[in-house]
Amino acid sequence: MNVFIKLLMCACMALIYRGVSAQTDTLYLSTTQAEDIFIKQNLQLIAEKLNIDIADAAIMQAKLWPNPTLSIQDVNLWTTEQQRDGEQEIIPPLFGSFARNTQFALGLEQVILTGGKRRKLVEMEKVTRDIAVQYFEEVIRCLKVELRNTCAEILYLQEYRKVMDNQQTQLEELIANIRNQAAQGNVSQRELLRLQASLLEVRSEINELQMDMNLLQKELKLLLNNTALTYIILIVSDDNVKPPENLIFAQLIAQADVSRPDLKTTMYQKVFSEKSLRYEKSMRIPDLTFSATYDRAGGVTTNFVGFGVSMDLPFFDRNKGNIKAAQISLQQSQTLAELKQLEVHSEVVQAVQNYILVYDFSRQITGDFIANLDEMLESYTRNFVNKNIGIVEYLDFFEVYKENKRTMLSAQKNVKISFEELQYAVGVEL
């Protein structure tokens, strides 16, 4: 009774899944097509690329001169005769009747940055832009390996699902045959129940595979910025992996030194610290402020025009604290750059070693072995139907067949993923 209930539940879940699948659109893509869509439509890439535009705007802003300052002061809005001591007109108008008996002063100031501060600030912003570019490249690098690994996992599940579907079909056909023989009394109900239990396990594993696939579908659609109701089926394409014997440690490490965006970022941060130190040193030099003043009726002459210049006297503040902080920041960035380089070299070595292991293991699984395995499954099925072998022996091989198929497909998947991890460690397409 319990077996019957479990079979009924699996059948209901299958019907529900088919109903949901009918509401989705199916999209067939190769891995190359998926990458093209990813580069064009991934929202995280689009958002990260805007940081480069922000850095360009910061460079443009750093190139601008400080605005001049205009001041209007000492304005008397009106005067009385008593204030003028009975004089009819003390201050003549500027033109017409404008500014008659009115005192005011105008001032115009312009700050002149000294010590090359503006140029040094522009140089710092340019390095910031270089860092933003490397951050963008790092995001592409991380998301690309995530995309490719997701595709490898989906291809693995697609192929393994075919194996499980084939086993399900064989068991269903075998159960139908055994059920007829059991009705005639030629086979015991125990064998029928064992086969039904195996079918139940296969259907349960298929459901688990589909749940794993649903999770990967969600991740893939997010990477491709695709609609949620689209179901993506990947087309198996030729592998672009390289044999390990064609890889040389020294060349890969040298390539990583010039290609890894995260390593280049630490180098640019070191350059930024150098530029920052130069900028802080230039802050020791006082800026100049040039001024021009017009004073109407504020002194010995009615219309006074004067010029001046001002500057801070660097007696107390010589920017020592900021300079010291910039020096320490430079030392810190140098240390972090060395540490990052060591990490990169170690990652490359580890990635190569892992790739050699999985590649050598995959080469041990030959096509003849897989063909013989398929032939043996058919042979075992015929012998079981013909009662040449028992159900225990048949189900044991049935399980061995499934596990070997899983091992083969997993080995192929691991080769792809390990090669992508190697390319990720090197930072360039190999």
Protein Blocks (a to p, Z undefined) as FASTA:
>chain_A
ZZmmmmmmmmmmmmmmmmmmmmpccddddfklmmmmmmmmmmklmmmmmmmmmmmmmmmm
mmpccddddddehiafbdcfklnnopablbdcfbhjeoiaiacdddddddddehhlmmmm
mmmmmmmmmmmmmmmmmmmmmmmmmmmmmmmmmmmmmmmmmmmmmmmmmmmmmmmmmmmm
mmnopacfklmmmmmmmmmmmmmmmmmmmmmmmmmmmmmmmmnopafkbccdddddddfb
dcfklpcfklmmmmmmmmmmklmmmmmmmmmmmmmmmmmmmmmpccddddddddehkamb
fbdcdddddddddfklgolmmmmmmmmmmmmmmmmmmmmmmmmmmmmmmmmmmmmmmmmm
mmmpcfklmmmmmmmmmmmmmmmmnopacfklmmmmmmmmmmmmmmmmmmmmmmmmmmmm
mmmmnopaZZ
